[in-house]
Amino acid sequence: MAINLTFVLMKIILASQNPNKLYEIQSQLANYDVIGLDPLLFPEELSETGNTLDENARQKAEQVWEKTNESCFADDTGLEVEALNGEPGVYSARYAGVQKSAEDNMNLLLHNLLGKSNRKARFRTCISLCLNGVFYEFEGVCDGEITLKKSGKKGFGYDPIFLPKGSNKTFAEMSLAEKAIISHRGLAVAQLISFLKNQ
């Protein structure tokens, strides 16, 4: 008699409407059923009114938990440039305006760094995970610098102008696997995976 050993993956909602982010995170969380937001339940973007990345991540996860009562997690990421006093930081996605254009954001950042020799920067990702109404926080940081011009076609956001420390490739020149090892989001997700394995 045949025995059905069907294995059901743990379902977890990513509190994001960004398809690039979903694809990138799904590639790391292959042992979990990671799904994006249902557009019928969430026709508009989640609120992000916090003053810090941590607050925004928690706020988004709370909104999804309250509406779905299902395990979920949210992240917020900021690019912090030393010569610009940590800008764009929490406003990274809308640095050049509410249209959230990656090209506009990069162009404005490069413009604001004209004539500055210090191009040190870091990417920081904060993740807020909600399991059964209990919240857990994780953080990943990647140091590097802003390049003089865009390079590479992969990735998204500021990837074409961010050169990680110790690398000769921008994030936009790396494969998903290469980026996941050293990136801010990759490091934060690795902490998330380690935590989930012990639950």
PyMOL commands that set and color helices and strands:
alter all, ss='L'
color gray80, all
select helices_A, chain A and resi 19-28+53-68+82-84+92-94+102-112+159-161+171-173+176-182+184-197
alter helices_A, ss='H'
color red, helices_A
select strands_A, chain A and resi 10-14+32-35+72-81+88-89+120-131+134-146+162-164
alter strands_A, ss='S'
color yellow, strands_A
deselect
rebuild
show_as cartoon
